[in-house]
Amino acid sequence: MRGLYIHVPFCVKKCPYCDFYSLPFTESRAEEYKNAVVRNLLRYNNEQFDTVYFGGGTPSLLYRHIAEILSNVNYTCNAEITAECNPESAGKEVLEELKSAGINRLSIGVQSLDNAELNALGRRHSADEAKNAILLANKAGFENISADLMLGVLNQTERSLEQTIDELCGLPIIHVSAYLLKIEENTVFGKRYNEIADKLPNEDKQAELYLRAVEALEKRGFIQYEISNFAKSGYESRHNLKYWRAEEYVGIGPSAHSYYKGKRYAVPKRLDKFLESEFQTEEITEEFPDREEERVMLGLRLCEGIELREEISARLRFIPREYYRISGGRLSLTPKGFLVSNEIIAMLIE
Ligand code: SF4
């Protein structure tokens, strides 16, 4: 069964490190956007989805419209339905509305529980607001709560990271996504790179922070199942697993991607076009995806790894032993291997 991704391209304010497609939120645009999403969903009336994911941007800003959008989606009764949500927009009313609309998994953009780090990231919430959002979500009836963490933040130390993880794991969450801060060219941080470069952890420090996060999370019962994702047993993100297992999904909204009936597509990053067209424009990005290359590239992001075939096996002699594991006929990377996964994958598929 396919998954459904809906990209919500609105934020209250752009964070200086973010290169996701989003524009300032207004109620009138949100209404128009909801209508455009519903029009696009009509094309998939015959498709039943077992995962739905509202990503962004800040989907929680759209809380008044989620129920109507979901009423136009044909999903299974046990579907995983996720909405990303920012702590400052996660008030009681918003959370209750999301819950009653059918959202059963929340992904909250905590990033850090250190106020100095949150400030450096230009986030609009404080550590207390983030903690409160998780507690409120739990009170509103959400059991499946994920928190986003950022590694390699300006001035972050192993101690401050450990402190954040410690506090976070004491809260009612069941999943953690921990991403290394990457400075992208077309962001405020990218443009001010020279000013901030000496406050950023260097590559060795980043590696230490990552390995420390893996260890600290596993110690607290969050099992790593992907390079950047950790969950209590049975709470891995079913929607995101589809991406890494090269399964198909439909993407709706500007900048969304799809993998549909064997082809990969992208929707242009143009909210205006998305709003005025009956159906979104979909540009083919890959007409005949290389299935073997995808199997290796995506599968090695996962701790379950890939089936070890002869050709790959022959190339392993070039790779240091501490970077990978072989077990039950499968190849997977160790946390140290994940840190150099791009190089390893390039060596395996060249
Ligand atoms: S990080 Fe999240 S809240 Fe900040 S601009 Fe990007 S999508 Fe919006």
Boltz pocket constraint, residues with backbone or C-beta under 6 A from the ligand:
constraints:
  - pocket:
      binder: B
      contacts: [[A, 10], [A, 11], [A, 13], [A, 14], [A, 15], [A, 18], [A, 19], [A, 20], [A, 22], [A, 56], [A, 57], [A, 58], [A, 86], [A, 109]]
      max_distance: 6.0
